[in-house]
C-alpha cells in the first residue's frame, strides 16, 4: 500500500475525477489508514511504498505490477500523468524481494486490469491496458490469459467491475455484467457458473473494487446489496468508507497490490 500523502484530484483521466470538486485530503488519509488497519486486523502483512510529491494517484498501487509465483511484470501507464509511478514501483519491488521486474512493452496497468484467479489471469482492455499486453503477460508470467473487453467508461479498469472471491481451480468471482462486451459476458458466464452478479447500485459505488482473502471481503460501505449476497454465501463482508478515494475513481482494491509471490 502507499499512503495518500500527496493525494488530490488534479487531472481527470477517468469519469470519476473532477479537478473542480473538493477533496478532503485528511479524510482520504484517515480512510486509507482504516483500510490498512483492517488488513492487519485480518492477519495480512502490509508493506508500504513511499509516496512521491507530484504523483497524486500513487495511492492506487494495484496499478504497480503483476507478481505471480516469482515472476513480476511491471507497469506501463496509459496517461502521462501517472507514467513516472512505474519506475518508483519497480525500484520498490527490486528492493523488497522482487528483483527482475520485467518492463512491459505495451500499456499495462497491472492488477487494475490483470486479475489472477489462482488458475488463469483475467485480462481487461478497452480503456487502459492494451490487448497486446495480455499476450505479453502470458509470456512473461507463464500463465494462461483470458481477455475480456470492458465497454462502460465508468468501469475503466477490470478491477472496478470484477473481483475474485475465492481463488483456485474452482475460483468464484463477483462481477457487474453490463461493464463487459457481450462476448466477455458470455465467456464469464461459462467459466464461472456460480459467479455473483452485482447490480447497478453495487457497481456505481465501486462495490466490485473489493479485496477477498477467501473468507473476508473488504468492500465499499455503500455496496449493501452485494454485502448481503456475500454474507448469504458464507463470506464475511467488511465494509469500509472510501468516499474520498472514490473521487479519483478508486476503492479498496485500487489501494492494494496483492503479491501472488
Ligand atoms: N485515478 C486513477 C486512474 O485513473 C485511479 C486508479 C484506480 N486503480 C485501479 N486499480 N482501478 O488511473
Boltz pocket constraint, residues with backbone or C-beta under 6 A from the ligand:
constraints:
  - pocket:
      binder: B
      contacts: [[A, 13], [A, 14], [A, 17], [A, 57], [A, 60], [A, 62], [A, 63], [A, 82], [A, 109], [A, 111], [A, 112], [A, 113], [A, 157], [A, 159], [A, 160], [A, 248], [A, 249], [A, 250], [A, 251], [A, 253], [A, 254], [A, 255]]
      max_distance: 6.0
